[in-house]
């Protein structure tokens, strides 16, 4: 991934738009999402979490792992602040995941009534190969 692509991806973490489905549910997605309209969505949490995920870096090295956990926490907090500023009546989950040898990913979704968060962080391994941070507000 080129440096400019990394910076573009980071800058797009803070700009959103709303889409409605045929049932009138309002989904919050990154403004860069190719969707302008959506049909019926069965699993609202999954739709948002999958649509709203960004690979910030690939090929995470051992020497980068713990630093990326800290960066993921800071980026996640900043993203959550922007989401709450834009949508004060909604509750959001922001996840940053770091996987050694794989990717550094950030994603978000709303707290949908009757649906569990996309990741159950209490049952995920947090070790020296994979770490998931969950922030909510």
TAFENJO-V899780 format. One record per pair of residues at least 6 apart in sequence whose C-alpha atoms are under 8 Angstrom apart, sorted by the first residue. I is the first residue (numbers start at 1). J is the second residue. D is the distance in whole Angstrom. If there is no record, write none. Layout:
I,J,D ; I,J,D
This chain:
1,57,7 ; 1,58,8 ; 6,56,6 ; 6,57,7 ; 9,54,7 ; 9,56,6 ; 10,56,7 ; 12,30,7 ; 12,31,7 ; 12,32,7 ; 13,30,7 ; 13,79,6 ; 14,30,8 ; 14,79,6 ; 14,82,6 ; 14,83,8 ; 15,30,6 ; 15,31,6 ; 16,28,7 ; 16,29,6 ; 16,30,4 ; 16,31,4 ; 16,32,8 ; 16,83,8 ; 17,28,6 ; 17,29,6 ; 17,30,6 ; 17,31,5 ; 18,26,6 ; 18,27,5 ; 18,28,5 ; 18,29,6 ; 19,26,6 ; 19,27,5 ; 19,28,6 ; 19,29,7 ; 19,35,8 ; 19,36,7 ; 19,37,6 ; 19,38,7 ; 20,26,5 ; 20,27,6 ; 20,37,7 ; 20,38,7 ; 21,27,8 ; 21,37,7 ; 21,38,5 ; 21,39,5 ; 21,40,6 ; 21,41,7 ; 22,38,8 ; 22,39,6 ; 22,40,6 ; 23,40,7 ; 27,44,8 ; 27,48,7 ; 27,110,8 ; 28,48,7 ; 28,109,8 ; 28,110,8 ; 29,48,7 ; 29,51,7 ; 29,52,6 ; 30,52,6 ; 33,51,7 ; 41,47,7 ; 44,112,7 ; 45,109,6 ; 45,110,7 ; 45,111,8 ; 45,112,7 ; 45,115,7 ; 45,116,8 ; 45,117,7 ; 45,118,6 ; 46,118,7 ; 48,108,7 ; 48,109,5 ; 48,110,8 ; 49,107,6 ; 49,108,5 ; 49,109,5 ; 49,118,7 ; 50,107,8 ; 52,107,5 ; 52,108,6 ; 52,109,7 ; 53,105,7 ; 53,106,6 ; 53,107,4 ; 53,108,7 ; 54,105,6 ; 54,106,6 ; 54,107,6 ; 55,103,6 ; 55,104,6 ; 55,105,5 ; 55,106,7 ; 56,103,7 ; 56,104,6 ; 56,105,6 ; 56,106,7 ; 57,103,6 ; 57,104,5 ; 57,105,7 ; 58,101,8 ; 58,102,6 ; 58,103,4 ; 58,104,6 ; 59,100,7 ; 59,101,5 ; 59,102,5 ; 59,103,6 ; 60,98,8 ; 60,99,7 ; 60,100,5 ; 60,101,5 ; 60,102,5 ; 60,103,6 ; 60,104,7 ; 61,100,6 ; 61,101,6 ; 62,100,6 ; 62,101,8 ; 65,98,7 ; 65,99,8 ; 65,100,7 ; 65,128,8 ; 68,98,7 ; 68,104,7 ; 69,96,8 ; 69,97,8 ; 69,98,7 ; 69,131,7 ; 69,133,8 ; 72,96,5 ; 72,97,7 ; 72,106,7 ; 72,133,8 ; 73,96,7 ; 73,133,7 ; 76,94,6 ; 76,95,7 ; 76,96,7 ; 76,106,7 ; 76,135,7 ; 77,135,7 ; 79,94,8 ; 80,92,7 ; 80,93,8 ; 80,94,7 ; 80,135,8 ; 80,136,7 ; 80,137,7 ; 83,92,8 ; 84,90,7 ; 84,91,8 ; 84,92,8 ; 84,137,7 ; 90,110,7 ; 90,111,8 ; 91,110,6 ; 91,111,5 ; 91,136,7 ; 91,137,5 ; 92,108,7 ; 92,109,6 ; 92,110,4 ; 92,111,5 ; 92,136,6 ; 92,137,6 ; 93,108,5 ; 93,109,6 ; 93,110,6 ; 93,111,7 ; 93,117,7 ; 93,134,7 ; 93,135,6 ; 93,136,5 ; 93,137,7 ; 94,106,7 ; 94,107,6 ; 94,108,4 ; 94,109,7 ; 94,134,6 ; 94,135,5 ; 94,136,6 ; 95,106,6 ; 95,107,5 ; 95,108,6 ; 95,132,7 ; 95,133,5 ; 95,134,5 ; 95,135,6 ; 96,104,7 ; 96,105,6 ; 96,106,4 ; 96,107,7 ; 96,132,6 ; 96,133,5 ; 96,134,7 ; 97,103,8 ; 97,104,6 ; 97,105,5 ; 97,106,6 ; 97,130,7 ; 97,131,6 ; 97,132,4 ; 97,133,6 ; 98,104,5 ; 98,105,7 ; 98,129,8 ; 98,130,6 ; 98,131,5 ; 98,132,7 ; 99,129,6 ; 99,130,4 ; 99,131,7 ; 100,128,8 ; 100,129,5 ; 100,130,6 ; 109,118,8 ; 111,117,7 ; 121,132,7 ; 121,133,8 ; 121,134,7 ; 124,132,8 ; 125,131,7 ; 126,132,7
